[in-house]
């Protein structure tokens, strides 16, 4: 398969090894950053759901 044929948007011709060939290893600090970001986002969402409706009603 030529490079021109691989440059289409179709992903059916790619294998997992083709996609992850140049990927860097996942560091433990990156896992912590993702988990803390999700936790902070969940807390902000809950606080927003509590405070926004009460501020509109008053």
Secondary structure as GFF3:
##gff-version 3
##sequence-region A 1 58
A	DSSP	alpha_helix	3	6	.	.	.	ID=ss1
A	DSSP	alpha_helix	16	19	.	.	.	ID=ss2
A	DSSP	alpha_helix	28	57	.	.	.	ID=ss3
###
